[in-house]
Amino acid sequence: MGIIEASGRNPDWNQVRMHMEKSIHLATQTGAMAELVQSLSCFSRLMVKKGDGAGAHAYSDRAGRLAGKIRCKAPIDLPDNPPFLNHN
């Protein structure tokens, strides 16, 4: 919703902030780290659009620090025809 609000000609930045903070809060509460990083990055870009360089930097910095903490495992080698993809 924050992105939609910000895409208008004269966005209500209070509404944008409210929606983005809600998204960040929900991702934090549910432990959805990838979504939290995405929300923080998005909010950073919206702050650039608003002209708030300090706010953009703060959200971007937080997103970067959290992204560095996400541990990604190497892809799993699957058999050529795994049973869960069998459509018979």
N, C-alpha and C positions, 0 to 999 in steps of 0.2 A: 504494500500500500504506500509506503514511503517513496518508492521509486515512481509510482504512478503520480503521486502528488507532486513530486519534484519535476516531473516532465512537463507540467503545465507552463503557461506563459508567466504567470505570477504565482509561484508556489507559496503556500503557507508553510514557512519553514518550521513553525511550531508543530504543525501536523506531521511534517516529514520527520522531525526529531522524535515525536511521540511514537510513530510507527516503527522507526528504525530501532529505538530503544526497546520497544516491546519485542521485536525480533531478536535482538541481542540478549535480552533477558530470558526469553523462552529457550534459546539455544544453550545459554549458560545453565539454566535449571535442568535441562534434559541431558546435559553432557554431550550435546551434538557439536563436537569441536570443529568439524569441517564447515558446518553451517554457520557457526559463530565466526570463523575466519572470513567466510564469504560475506556475512552481514557487516562485519567491521570494515572490510575492504570496500563494500558498496557504500557504506556511510561515509567513508573517507572520500570517495569520488563525488558524492553528493555535496560534501562540504567544500570541495574545490569549486563545484558549480555555484555554490552560494557565495564563494569568495572568502571563505574562512580557512585560510592556510594553516593556522595553528590547530584548528579542530581536525582538519584533514590529516595533518602530520600525526596527531595523537592517535587517531583511529587506525591509520596506516601502520604506525609503529606497533600498536597492540596486536593488530592482525599478523604482522610479520613475526612477532615473538611467539604468538600462539601457533602459527603455522610451523615454526621450527620445532615445536614440541610434539607435533603429530608424528607418530611413528608409522611408516608405511612398510608393510612386508612385501617381499618380492612376490610376483604372481605365482600362483600354484600351477604346476604342470599337470594338465588334465589329459586323460586318455583321449584318443581321437573321437570316440563316440561315447561320452559319459552317459550313464543310464538316465540321469535327470534331464537330458536333452533328447532322449528317445521319444519320438512322437508316434510310435506304433500303437 
